[in-house]
Amino acid sequence: MKVNILLNAEHIPGKRNILPDLLSRSQIEKFQASAPQMDKVPTAIPGHLLLLN
């Protein structure tokens, strides 16, 4: 199976990068307090996407 995936990456400097910084430091409670609209449970990655190479 072939899948087309388009990603756009953008560098967000320093203090504007709050949420990813909290997650990368495993500060989950601070992340949830800063972003209450986010899902409480991680979204599972479909198995077929794990096989892409």
PEKA-V958308 format. One record per helix or strand. SS is the DSSP state (h for helix, s for strand). FROM is the first residue (numbers start at 1). TO is the last residue. If there is no record, write none. Layout:
ss=SS from=FROM to=TO
ss=SS from=FROM to=TO
This chain:
ss=h from=14 to=16
ss=h from=18 to=24
ss=h from=28 to=34
ss=h from=47 to=50
